[in-house]
Amino acid sequence: MSFDHQFLKDYDRRRFASNTPSPWDGFQGVLTPQAFDQLEADFPSLSQFESHQGVARAHGQRPHDRYYLALEQSIYGTPLDAGKGCVGIDELKPSWREFIDNIRNDATYQNFVRELLGVEQTVIRFAWHLASSGCDVSPHVDAPHKYGTHIFYFNSDENWNDNWGGQTLMLGAKKTDRQNPEITDFDSRAAAPILNNRSMLFKNVPDAWHGVAPIRCPEGNYRRIFNVIFQNPLELEKPTDKPGLMRRVLNRFK
């Protein structure tokens, strides 16, 4: 079992809703220590990822340069047989197959997410990101079809130093009307710690601006995250002009 059920049951739901600048919280211990250690050790190999450099974003925002790997179907249109950028469940190590099965089927975890995001039904997609020195995530708000994202960080004291950065910043009090702001265009910043069995969940609301400051780490080190994205099934089925966007995902919460 990947999740610490006692943590999920005991967590004070009011804390999530009351956090600023928008509903979010960082957690330590959502995963059992044994699950975290094994998942960190079994994190997918860099050779499975595709490099995203200079991919255009809306509103003139800077590209989010990184290495990217999707499970089963990529929003970027990468097919399973492309060699990089998309992986099938059977290609993952047992710890990751169990973890993803728990996300899809563990009622305690499902109820935890439903209650915090305030939704009845959602579809899920999964993606791993690797980021090296110089990479950042320019401030943005997620697309309306996303209810929220649970980001699992797979770095520890053994492979990362907090001074290198990598913390997700929840940004508030925006000082400009621009839709491609910089982190300095916000008066408030709340940082989510990332080391040693940390994760964060945030709800996608119109002012849920977030980003990551430029990373400064030695060559060969990577910020390692696993995104569990909860999406509105009705919005996903609407027409779109974005190439490769999933219309339907079978792993529904019901």
Accessible surface in RSA format (square Angstrom, percent):
REM  Atomic radii and reference values for relative SASA: ProtOr
REM  Chains: A
REM  Algorithm: Lee & Richards
REM  Probe-radius: 1.40
REM  Slices: 20
REM RES _ NUM      All-atoms   Total-Side   Main-Chain    Non-polar    All polar
REM                ABS   REL    ABS   REL    ABS   REL    ABS   REL    ABS   REL
RES MET A   1   126.53  65.5  82.07  54.3  44.45 105.8  83.79  71.2  42.73  56.6
RES SER A   2     4.65   3.9   3.71   5.0   0.94   2.2   0.94   2.0   3.71   5.2
RES PHE A   3     3.82   1.9   0.00   0.0   3.82   9.9   0.00   0.0   3.82  10.9
RES ASP A   4    48.19  33.8  45.17  45.0   3.01   7.1   5.77  13.6  42.41  42.3
RES HIS A   5    56.42  30.8  52.48  36.5   3.93  10.1  34.57  35.6  21.84  25.4
RES GLN A   6   112.41  62.9 109.13  79.8   3.28   7.8  48.48 103.2  63.93  48.5
RES PHE A   7    53.30  26.7  44.76  27.7   8.55  22.2  51.81  31.4   1.50   4.3
RES LEU A   8     0.19   0.1   0.13   0.1   0.06   0.2   0.19   0.1   0.00   0.0
RES LYS A   9   132.25  64.5 105.78  64.9  26.47  63.0  57.93  52.1  74.32  79.2
RES ASP A  10    97.76  68.5  69.55  69.2  28.21  66.7  32.43  76.3  65.33  65.2
RES TYR A  11    26.32  12.3  13.11   7.5  13.20  34.4  21.07  15.8   5.24   6.5
RES ASP A  12    64.96  45.5  55.08  54.8   9.88  23.4  32.29  76.0  32.66  32.6
RES ARG A  13    64.67  27.2  57.68  29.4   6.99  16.6  42.74  58.4  21.93  13.3
RES ARG A  14   186.24  78.2 180.73  92.1   5.51  13.1  84.37 115.3 101.87  61.7
RES ARG A  15   129.25  54.3 123.15  62.8   6.10  14.5  33.25  45.4  96.00  58.2
RES PHE A  16     2.59   1.3   2.59   1.6   0.00   0.0   2.59   1.6   0.00   0.0
RES ALA A  17    73.01  67.1  53.50  82.6  19.50  44.4  54.10  76.2  18.91  50.1
RES SER A  18    82.09  69.4  54.46  72.7  27.63  63.6  49.56 105.5  32.53  45.6
RES ASN A  19    37.41  25.8  29.21  28.2   8.20  19.7   5.84  14.0  31.57  30.5
RES THR A  20   102.56  72.9  94.34  95.6   8.22  19.6  61.29  82.3  41.27  62.4
RES PRO A  21    38.01  27.7  15.69  14.3  22.33  81.2  20.09  16.6  17.93 111.4
RES SER A  22     5.01   4.2   0.19   0.3   4.81  11.1   4.98  10.6   0.03   0.0
RES PRO A  23    30.85  22.5  30.85  28.1   0.00   0.0  30.85  25.5   0.00   0.0
RES TRP A  24    21.48   8.6  21.48  10.4   0.00   0.0  21.01  11.2   0.47   0.8
RES ASP A  25     3.84   2.7   3.84   3.8   0.00   0.0   0.00   0.0   3.84   3.8
RES GLY A  26    19.82  24.4   0.00   N/A  19.82  24.4   5.76  15.8  14.06  31.5
RES PHE A  27     4.39   2.2   1.14   0.7   3.25   8.4   4.03   2.4   0.35   1.0
RES GLN A  28    92.14  51.5  73.73  53.9  18.42  43.8  23.94  51.0  68.20  51.7
RES GLY A  29    16.58  20.4   0.00   N/A  16.58  20.4  16.39  45.0   0.19   0.4
RES VAL A  30     2.37   1.6   1.62   1.5   0.76   1.8   1.62   1.4   0.76   2.0
RES LEU A  31     3.42   1.9   3.26   2.3   0.16   0.4   3.26   2.3   0.16   0.4
RES THR A  32    29.75  21.2  29.74  30.1   0.01   0.0  27.14  36.5   2.61   3.9
RES PRO A  33    87.65  63.9  84.72  77.2   2.93  10.7  87.65  72.4   0.00   0.0
RES GLN A  34   134.30  75.1 125.45  91.7   8.84  21.1  68.56 145.9  65.73  49.9
RES ALA A  35    15.59  14.3   6.54  10.1   9.05  20.6  15.10  21.3   0.49   1.3
RES PHE A  36     9.41   4.7   9.41   5.8   0.00   0.0   9.41   5.7   0.00   0.0
RES ASP A  37    88.16  61.8  82.26  81.9   5.91  14.0  27.57  64.9  60.59  60.4
RES GLN A  38    90.97  50.9  88.89  65.0   2.08   5.0  27.42  58.4  63.55  48.2
RES LEU A  39     1.85   1.0   1.85   1.3   0.00   0.0   1.85   1.3   0.00   0.0
RES GLU A  40    23.77  13.6  21.57  16.3   2.20   5.2   6.47  12.5  17.30  14.1
RES ALA A  41    77.19  71.0  40.19  62.0  37.00  84.2  51.82  73.0  25.36  67.2
RES ASP A  42    19.46  13.6  16.42  16.3   3.05   7.2   0.15   0.4  19.31  19.3
RES PHE A  43    17.02   8.5   1.20   0.7  15.82  41.2   1.20   0.7  15.82  45.3
RES PRO A  44    12.49   9.1   1.15   1.0  11.34  41.2   7.46   6.2   5.03  31.3
RES SER A  45    60.97  51.5  49.14  65.6  11.82  27.2  41.37  88.1  19.60  27.5
RES LEU A  46    70.85  39.5  61.91  44.3   8.94  22.5  61.91  43.5   8.94  24.1
RES SER A  47    73.35  62.0  59.74  79.7  13.61  31.3  49.13 104.6  24.22  33.9
RES GLN A  48    47.64  26.6  45.41  33.2   2.23   5.3  25.25  53.7  22.39  17.0
RES PHE A  49     3.68   1.8   0.00   0.0   3.68   9.6   0.00   0.0   3.68  10.5
RES GLU A  50    37.50  21.5  35.72  27.0   1.78   4.2  14.59  28.2  22.92  18.7
RES SER A  51    62.65  52.9  35.60  47.5  27.05  62.3  29.00  61.8  33.66  47.1
RES HIS A  52    13.17   7.2  12.15   8.4   1.02   2.6   9.39   9.7   3.78   4.4
RES GLN A  53   113.33  63.4  87.27  63.8  26.05  62.0  47.55 101.2  65.77  49.9
RES GLY A  54    52.83  65.1   0.00   N/A  52.83  65.1  25.49  69.9  27.34  61.2
RES VAL A  55    59.01  38.8  52.32  47.4   6.68  16.1  58.23  50.6   0.77   2.1
RES ALA A  56    95.44  87.7  66.33 102.4  29.11  66.2  72.60 102.2  22.84  60.5
RES ARG A  57    77.51  32.5  53.73  27.4  23.79  56.6  15.46  21.1  62.05  37.6
RES ALA A  58    66.83  61.4  48.12  74.3  18.71  42.6  58.91  83.0   7.92  21.0
RES HIS A  59   118.20  64.6  83.46  58.0  34.74  88.9  62.50  64.4  55.71  64.8
RES GLY A  60    60.74  74.9   0.00   N/A  60.74  74.9  36.19  99.3  24.54  55.0
RES GLN A  61    16.88   9.4   8.65   6.3   8.23  19.6   2.19   4.7  14.70  11.1
RES ARG A  62    91.69  38.5  87.78  44.7   3.92   9.3  66.87  91.4  24.82  15.0
RES PRO A  63    49.80  36.3  43.98  40.1   5.82  21.2  43.98  36.3   5.82  36.2
RES HIS A  64    12.00   6.6   7.19   5.0   4.80  12.3   3.61   3.7   8.38   9.8
RES ASP A  65    47.26  33.1  43.93  43.7   3.33   7.9   8.23  19.4  39.02  38.9
RES ARG A  66    35.06  14.7  33.85  17.3   1.20   2.9   9.85  13.5  25.21  15.3
RES TYR A  67    60.41  28.2  60.41  34.4   0.00   0.0  19.10  14.4  41.30  50.9
RES TYR A  68     3.83   1.8   3.83   2.2   0.00   0.0   2.83   2.1   1.00   1.2
RES LEU A  69     0.47   0.3   0.47   0.3   0.00   0.0   0.47   0.3   0.00   0.0
RES ALA A  70     1.33   1.2   1.33   2.1   0.00   0.0   1.33   1.9   0.00   0.0
RES LEU A  71     9.40   5.2   0.26   0.2   9.14  23.0   0.26   0.2   9.14  24.6
RES GLU A  72    68.97  39.6  57.06  43.2  11.92  28.4  25.15  48.6  43.82  35.8
RES GLN A  73    93.05  52.0  87.92  64.3   5.13  12.2  25.22  53.7  67.83  51.4
RES SER A  74     1.10   0.9   0.00   0.0   1.10   2.5   0.00   0.0   1.10   1.5
RES ILE A  75    14.08   8.0  13.24   9.9   0.84   2.0  13.24   9.5   0.84   2.3
RES TYR A  76    72.43  33.8  42.89  24.4  29.55  76.9  32.00  24.0  40.44  49.8
RES GLY A  77    44.33  54.7   0.00   N/A  44.33  54.7  22.26  61.1  22.07  49.4
RES THR A  78    18.74  13.3  11.07  11.2   7.67  18.3   8.84  11.9   9.90  15.0
RES PRO A  79    76.45  55.7  65.99  60.2  10.46  38.0  76.12  62.8   0.33   2.0
RES LEU A  80    88.67  49.4  70.86  50.7  17.81  44.8  70.95  49.8  17.72  47.7
RES ASP A  81   131.59  92.2  95.79  95.3  35.81  84.7  50.28 118.3  81.31  81.1
RES ALA A  82    54.59  50.2  16.68  25.7  37.92  86.2  25.84  36.4  28.76  76.2
RES GLY A  83    63.47  78.3   0.00   N/A  63.47  78.3  40.50 111.2  22.96  51.4
RES LYS A  84   110.19  53.8 107.38  65.9   2.81   6.7  54.56  49.1  55.63  59.3
RES GLY A  85     0.00   0.0   0.00   N/A   0.00   0.0   0.00   0.0   0.00   0.0
RES CYS A  86     9.52   7.2   0.28   0.3   9.24  21.7   0.07   0.2   9.45  10.2
RES VAL A  87     1.98   1.3   1.98   1.8   0.00   0.0   1.98   1.7   0.00   0.0
RES GLY A  88    11.40  14.1   0.00   N/A  11.40  14.1  11.40  31.3   0.00   0.0
RES ILE A  89    46.57  26.5  45.79  34.1   0.78   1.9  45.79  33.0   0.78   2.1
RES ASP A  90   123.63  86.6 102.16 101.7  21.47  50.8  33.81  79.6  89.82  89.6
RES GLU A  91   108.26  62.2  78.81  59.6  29.45  70.1  42.03  81.3  66.23  54.1
RES LEU A  92     8.44   4.7   3.08   2.2   5.36  13.5   5.46   3.8   2.99   8.0
RES LYS A  93   114.28  55.8 109.79  67.4   4.49  10.7  68.62  61.8  45.66  48.6
RES PRO A  94    90.97  66.3  86.39  78.8   4.58  16.6  87.56  72.3   3.41  21.2
RES SER A  95    19.92  16.8   8.82  11.8  11.09  25.6  15.49  33.0   4.42   6.2
RES TRP A  96     1.21   0.5   1.21   0.6   0.00   0.0   1.21   0.6   0.00   0.0
RES ARG A  97    88.90  37.3  84.90  43.3   4.00   9.5  21.82  29.8  67.08  40.7
RES GLU A  98    81.42  46.7  74.86  56.6   6.57  15.6  30.83  59.6  50.59  41.3
RES PHE A  99     0.00   0.0   0.00   0.0   0.00   0.0   0.00   0.0   0.00   0.0
RES ILE A 100     0.25   0.1   0.25   0.2   0.00   0.0   0.25   0.2   0.00   0.0
RES ASP A 101    73.53  51.5  70.76  70.4   2.77   6.5  20.35  47.9  53.18  53.0
RES ASN A 102    14.11   9.7  13.60  13.1   0.51   1.2   0.51   1.2  13.60  13.1
RES ILE A 103     0.00   0.0   0.00   0.0   0.00   0.0   0.00   0.0   0.00   0.0
RES ARG A 104    52.71  22.1  45.50  23.2   7.21  17.2  17.23  23.5  35.48  21.5
RES ASN A 105    96.74  66.7  72.66  70.2  24.08  58.0  26.38  63.5  70.36  68.0
RES ASP A 106    12.72   8.9   3.81   3.8   8.91  21.1  10.83  25.5   1.89   1.9
RES ALA A 107    64.53  59.3  59.30  91.5   5.24  11.9  60.11  84.7   4.42  11.7
RES THR A 108    28.56  20.3  23.67  24.0   4.90  11.7   9.61  12.9  18.95  28.6
RES TYR A 109     0.00   0.0   0.00   0.0   0.00   0.0   0.00   0.0   0.00   0.0
RES GLN A 110    19.87  11.1  19.87  14.5   0.00   0.0   0.01   0.0  19.86  15.1
RES ASN A 111    66.03  45.5  65.39  63.2   0.64   1.5  12.26  29.5  53.78  52.0
RES PHE A 112     0.00   0.0   0.00   0.0   0.00   0.0   0.00   0.0   0.00   0.0
RES VAL A 113     0.29   0.2   0.29   0.3   0.00   0.0   0.29   0.2   0.00   0.0
RES ARG A 114    43.67  18.3  41.89  21.4   1.78   4.2  20.72  28.3  22.95  13.9
RES GLU A 115   101.55  58.3  73.28  55.4  28.27  67.3  40.92  79.1  60.63  49.5
RES LEU A 116    12.29   6.8   1.58   1.1  10.71  26.9   3.37   2.4   8.92  24.0
RES LEU A 117     1.88   1.0   0.13   0.1   1.75   4.4   0.13   0.1   1.75   4.7
RES GLY A 118    62.44  77.0   0.00   N/A  62.44  77.0  31.00  85.1  31.44  70.4
RES VAL A 119    21.25  14.0  10.46   9.5  10.79  26.0  15.99  13.9   5.26  14.3
RES GLU A 120   153.21  88.0 142.66 107.9  10.55  25.1  62.35 120.6  90.87  74.2
RES GLN A 121    74.54  41.7  70.30  51.4   4.24  10.1  18.01  38.3  56.53  42.9
RES THR A 122     0.37   0.3   0.37   0.4   0.00   0.0   0.37   0.5   0.00   0.0
RES VAL A 123     1.48   1.0   1.48   1.3   0.00   0.0   1.48   1.3   0.00   0.0
RES ILE A 124     0.41   0.2   0.20   0.1   0.22   0.5   0.20   0.1   0.22   0.6
RES ARG A 125    21.16   8.9  18.42   9.4   2.74   6.5   9.92  13.6  11.24   6.8
RES PHE A 126     5.65   2.8   2.91   1.8   2.74   7.1   2.91   1.8   2.74   7.9
RES ALA A 127     0.89   0.8   0.89   1.4   0.00   0.0   0.89   1.3   0.00   0.0
RES TRP A 128     0.00   0.0   0.00   0.0   0.00   0.0   0.00   0.0   0.00   0.0
RES HIS A 129    23.74  13.0  23.70  16.5   0.04   0.1  14.23  14.7   9.51  11.1
RES LEU A 130     6.05   3.4   5.99   4.3   0.06   0.2   6.05   4.2   0.00   0.0
RES ALA A 131    10.33   9.5   9.97  15.4   0.36   0.8  10.25  14.4   0.08   0.2
RES SER A 132    34.01  28.7  33.74  45.0   0.27   0.6  15.22  32.4  18.79  26.3
RES SER A 133    58.30  49.3  36.05  48.1  22.25  51.3  19.70  42.0  38.59  54.1
RES GLY A 134    45.46  56.1   0.00   N/A  45.46  56.1  23.34  64.1  22.12  49.5
RES CYS A 135    16.92  12.8  12.89  14.4   4.02   9.5   5.47  13.9  11.44  12.3
RES ASP A 136    21.41  15.0  18.24  18.2   3.18   7.5   3.26   7.7  18.15  18.1
RES VAL A 137    32.96  21.7  32.76  29.7   0.20   0.5  32.76  28.5   0.20   0.5
RES SER A 138     2.97   2.5   2.57   3.4   0.40   0.9   2.97   6.3   0.00   0.0
RES PRO A 139     0.77   0.6   0.75   0.7   0.02   0.1   0.75   0.6   0.02   0.1
RES HIS A 140    17.11   9.4  17.11  11.9   0.00   0.0   6.39   6.6  10.72  12.5
RES VAL A 141    45.44  29.9  24.32  22.0  21.12  50.9  24.32  21.1  21.12  57.3
RES ASP A 142    16.64  11.7   7.46   7.4   9.18  21.7   2.91   6.8  13.74  13.7
RES ALA A 143    40.95  37.7  29.17  45.0  11.78  26.8  35.89  50.5   5.06  13.4
RES PRO A 144   120.86  88.1  96.72  88.2  24.14  87.7 104.00  85.9  16.86 104.8
RES HIS A 145    27.60  15.1  26.53  18.4   1.07   2.7  14.06  14.5  13.55  15.8
RES LYS A 146    36.55  17.8  33.82  20.8   2.73   6.5   4.19   3.8  32.36  34.5
RES TYR A 147    56.21  26.2  52.88  30.1   3.33   8.7  34.44  25.9  21.77  26.8
RES GLY A 148     0.26   0.3   0.00   N/A   0.26   0.3   0.26   0.7   0.00   0.0
RES THR A 149     6.48   4.6   6.48   6.6   0.00   0.0   4.87   6.5   1.62   2.4
RES HIS A 150     0.00   0.0   0.00   0.0   0.00   0.0   0.00   0.0   0.00   0.0
RES ILE A 151    12.80   7.3  12.80   9.5   0.00   0.0  12.80   9.2   0.00   0.0
RES PHE A 152     2.38   1.2   2.38   1.5   0.00   0.0   2.38   1.4   0.00   0.0
RES TYR A 153     1.48   0.7   0.41   0.2   1.07   2.8   0.41   0.3   1.07   1.3
RES PHE A 154     0.39   0.2   0.39   0.2   0.00   0.0   0.39   0.2   0.00   0.0
RES ASN A 155     1.29   0.9   1.29   1.3   0.00   0.0   0.00   0.0   1.29   1.3
RES SER A 156    11.59   9.8  11.59  15.5   0.00   0.0   9.71  20.7   1.87   2.6
RES ASP A 157   101.99  71.4  78.79  78.4  23.20  54.9  32.34  76.1  69.65  69.5
RES GLU A 158   169.14  97.1 128.74  97.4  40.40  96.2  52.68 101.9 116.46  95.1
RES ASN A 159    46.27  31.9  40.43  39.1   5.84  14.1  32.96  79.3  13.31  12.9
RES TRP A 160     8.32   3.3   0.00   0.0   8.32  19.5   0.96   0.5   7.36  11.9
RES ASN A 161    63.58  43.8  59.75  57.7   3.82   9.2   9.92  23.9  53.65  51.9
RES ASP A 162    77.58  54.3  68.21  67.9   9.37  22.2  27.52  64.8  50.05  49.9
RES ASN A 163   134.62  92.8 102.35  98.9  32.27  77.7  28.99  69.8 105.62 102.1
RES TRP A 164    56.04  22.5  54.36  26.3   1.68   4.0  38.36  20.5  17.69  28.7
RES GLY A 165    17.50  21.6   0.00   N/A  17.50  21.6  17.46  47.9   0.04   0.1
RES GLY A 166     2.04   2.5   0.00   N/A   2.04   2.5   0.00   0.0   2.04   4.6
RES GLN A 167    39.46  22.1  37.18  27.2   2.29   5.4  10.85  23.1  28.61  21.7
RES THR A 168     2.98   2.1   2.98   3.0   0.00   0.0   2.51   3.4   0.46   0.7
RES LEU A 169    22.49  12.5  22.49  16.1   0.00   0.0  22.49  15.8   0.00   0.0
RES MET A 170     0.03   0.0   0.03   0.0   0.00   0.0   0.03   0.0   0.00   0.0
RES LEU A 171     0.38   0.2   0.00   0.0   0.38   1.0   0.00   0.0   0.38   1.0
RES GLY A 172     6.83   8.4   0.00   N/A   6.83   8.4   6.83  18.7   0.00   0.0
RES ALA A 173    64.29  59.1  33.27  51.3  31.02  70.6  50.00  70.4  14.29  37.9
RES LYS A 174    60.45  29.5  28.46  17.5  31.99  76.2  19.15  17.2  41.30  44.0
RES LYS A 175   122.48  59.8  82.94  50.9  39.53  94.1  56.20  50.6  66.27  70.6
RES THR A 176    33.25  23.6  19.73  20.0  13.52  32.2  19.59  26.3  13.66  20.7
RES ASP A 177   139.03  97.4 120.76 120.2  18.27  43.2  40.15  94.5  98.88  98.6
RES ARG A 178   110.36  46.3 102.58  52.3   7.79  18.5  60.57  82.8  49.79  30.2
RES GLN A 179    83.25  46.6  77.92  56.9   5.33  12.7  31.24  66.5  52.01  39.4
RES ASN A 180    45.28  31.2  41.62  40.2   3.66   8.8   2.96   7.1  42.31  40.9
RES PRO A 181     1.78   1.3   0.00   0.0   1.78   6.5   0.00   0.0   1.78  11.1
RES GLU A 182    65.93  37.9  65.93  49.9   0.00   0.0  32.99  63.8  32.94  26.9
RES ILE A 183    22.92  13.0  21.34  15.9   1.58   3.8  21.34  15.4   1.58   4.3
RES THR A 184    95.62  68.0  87.08  88.3   8.54  20.4  70.33  94.5  25.30  38.2
RES ASP A 185    27.47  19.2  27.47  27.3   0.00   0.0   0.00   0.0  27.47  27.4
RES PHE A 186     6.17   3.1   0.52   0.3   5.65  14.7   0.52   0.3   5.65  16.2
RES ASP A 187   101.92  71.4  66.96  66.6  34.96  82.7  21.41  50.4  80.51  80.3
RES SER A 188    47.24  39.9  42.66  56.9   4.58  10.5  43.21  92.0   4.03   5.7
RES ARG A 189   133.61  56.1  97.52  49.7  36.09  85.9  27.78  38.0 105.83  64.1
RES ALA A 190    26.21  24.1  20.79  32.1   5.41  12.3  26.03  36.7   0.18   0.5
RES ALA A 191    55.58  51.1  34.58  53.4  21.00  47.8  34.58  48.7  21.00  55.6
RES ALA A 192     0.18   0.2   0.18   0.3   0.00   0.0   0.18   0.3   0.00   0.0
RES PRO A 193    62.33  45.4  57.54  52.5   4.80  17.4  60.97  50.3   1.37   8.5
RES ILE A 194     0.40   0.2   0.07   0.0   0.33   0.8   0.07   0.0   0.33   0.9
RES LEU A 195    18.96  10.6  16.04  11.5   2.91   7.3  16.04  11.3   2.91   7.8
RES ASN A 196    49.73  34.3  46.89  45.3   2.84   6.8  20.83  50.1  28.90  27.9
RES ASN A 197    19.16  13.2  17.51  16.9   1.65   4.0   9.76  23.5   9.39   9.1
RES ARG A 198    66.02  27.7  62.50  31.9   3.52   8.4   1.77   2.4  64.25  38.9
RES SER A 199     3.58   3.0   2.74   3.7   0.83   1.9   2.30   4.9   1.27   1.8
RES MET A 200     0.00   0.0   0.00   0.0   0.00   0.0   0.00   0.0   0.00   0.0
RES LEU A 201     0.00   0.0   0.00   0.0   0.00   0.0   0.00   0.0   0.00   0.0
RES PHE A 202     2.81   1.4   2.81   1.7   0.00   0.0   2.81   1.7   0.00   0.0
RES LYS A 203    64.72  31.6  64.72  39.7   0.00   0.0  21.60  19.4  43.12  45.9
RES ASN A 204    23.29  16.1   6.19   6.0  17.10  41.2   0.10   0.2  23.19  22.4
RES VAL A 205    33.38  22.0  28.67  26.0   4.70  11.3  33.31  28.9   0.07   0.2
RES PRO A 206   127.87  93.2 105.87  96.5  21.99  79.9 114.16  94.3  13.71  85.2
RES ASP A 207    81.27  56.9  78.53  78.2   2.74   6.5  35.88  84.4  45.39  45.3
RES ALA A 208     0.05   0.0   0.05   0.1   0.00   0.0   0.05   0.1   0.00   0.0
RES TRP A 209    22.36   9.0  22.18  10.7   0.18   0.4  12.32   6.6  10.03  16.3
RES HIS A 210    12.79   7.0  12.79   8.9   0.00   0.0   8.23   8.5   4.56   5.3
RES GLY A 211     0.51   0.6   0.00   N/A   0.51   0.6   0.51   1.4   0.00   0.0
RES VAL A 212     6.35   4.2   5.88   5.3   0.46   1.1   5.88   5.1   0.46   1.3
RES ALA A 213    41.99  38.6  40.73  62.9   1.27   2.9  40.73  57.4   1.27   3.4
RES PRO A 214    65.01  47.4  53.82  49.1  11.18  40.7  53.82  44.4  11.18  69.5
RES ILE A 215     1.68   1.0   1.68   1.3   0.00   0.0   1.68   1.2   0.00   0.0
RES ARG A 216   144.69  60.8 138.33  70.5   6.36  15.2  71.26  97.4  73.43  44.5
RES CYS A 217    11.53   8.7   0.27   0.3  11.26  26.5   3.13   7.9   8.40   9.1
RES PRO A 218    67.59  49.3  54.86  50.0  12.73  46.3  66.54  54.9   1.05   6.5
RES GLU A 219   179.52 103.1 143.60 108.6  35.91  85.5  65.05 125.8 114.46  93.5
RES GLY A 220    57.57  71.0   0.00   N/A  57.57  71.0  27.85  76.4  29.72  66.6
RES ASN A 221    34.71  23.9  31.73  30.7   2.98   7.2   2.80   6.7  31.91  30.8
RES TYR A 222    54.16  25.3  48.38  27.5   5.79  15.1  25.31  19.0  28.86  35.6
RES ARG A 223    12.21   5.1  11.31   5.8   0.90   2.1   0.42   0.6  11.79   7.1
RES ARG A 224    48.00  20.2  47.99  24.5   0.01   0.0  11.48  15.7  36.52  22.1
RES ILE A 225     6.52   3.7   6.52   4.9   0.00   0.0   6.52   4.7   0.00   0.0
RES PHE A 226     0.00   0.0   0.00   0.0   0.00   0.0   0.00   0.0   0.00   0.0
RES ASN A 227    15.41  10.6  15.41  14.9   0.00   0.0   0.00   0.0  15.41  14.9
RES VAL A 228     0.00   0.0   0.00   0.0   0.00   0.0   0.00   0.0   0.00   0.0
RES ILE A 229     5.67   3.2   5.67   4.2   0.00   0.0   5.67   4.1   0.00   0.0
RES PHE A 230     0.00   0.0   0.00   0.0   0.00   0.0   0.00   0.0   0.00   0.0
RES GLN A 231     0.82   0.5   0.82   0.6   0.00   0.0   0.00   0.0   0.82   0.6
RES ASN A 232    29.05  20.0  29.05  28.1   0.00   0.0   0.59   1.4  28.45  27.5
RES PRO A 233     9.11   6.6   7.40   6.7   1.71   6.2   8.78   7.2   0.33   2.1
RES LEU A 234   132.19  73.6 127.56  91.3   4.63  11.6 128.09  90.0   4.10  11.0
RES GLU A 235    59.08  33.9  50.01  37.8   9.07  21.6   5.69  11.0  53.39  43.6
RES LEU A 236     3.15   1.8   1.39   1.0   1.77   4.4   2.60   1.8   0.55   1.5
RES GLU A 237    68.49  39.3  43.13  32.6  25.36  60.4  14.52  28.1  53.97  44.1
RES LYS A 238   110.42  53.9 105.98  65.0   4.44  10.6  70.64  63.6  39.78  42.4
RES PRO A 239   131.93  96.2 106.11  96.7  25.82  93.8 111.09  91.7  20.84 129.5
RES THR A 240    47.74  34.0  19.90  20.2  27.85  66.4  19.40  26.1  28.35  42.9
RES ASP A 241   143.12 100.2 111.84 111.3  31.28  74.0  51.68 121.6  91.43  91.2
RES LYS A 242    94.24  46.0  87.00  53.4   7.23  17.2  57.24  51.5  37.00  39.4
RES PRO A 243   112.92  82.3  97.78  89.1  15.14  55.0 109.20  90.2   3.72  23.1
RES GLY A 244    36.08  44.5   0.00   N/A  36.08  44.5  20.82  57.1  15.27  34.2
RES LEU A 245    22.80  12.7  17.25  12.3   5.54  13.9  17.25  12.1   5.54  14.9
RES MET A 246     8.09   4.2   7.43   4.9   0.66   1.6   1.85   1.6   6.24   8.3
RES ARG A 247   103.48  43.4  98.10  50.0   5.37  12.8  39.28  53.7  64.20  38.9
RES ARG A 248   155.01  65.1 138.80  70.8  16.21  38.6  48.46  66.2 106.54  64.6
RES VAL A 249    14.05   9.2  10.38   9.4   3.68   8.9  13.42  11.7   0.64   1.7
RES LEU A 250   170.07  94.7 147.15 105.3  22.91  57.6 148.00 103.9  22.07  59.4
RES ASN A 251    23.44  16.2  11.00  10.6  12.43  29.9  17.91  43.1   5.53   5.3
RES ARG A 252    66.20  27.8  47.05  24.0  19.15  45.6   8.46  11.6  57.74  35.0
RES PHE A 253     0.97   0.5   0.33   0.2   0.63   1.6   0.97   0.6   0.00   0.0
RES LYS A 254   181.30  88.4 126.45  77.6  54.86 130.6  97.38  87.6  83.93  89.4
END  Absolute sums over single chains surface
CHAIN  1 A    11775.1       9317.9       2457.2       6065.5       5709.5
END  Absolute sums over all chains
TOTAL         11775.1       9317.9       2457.2       6065.5       5709.5
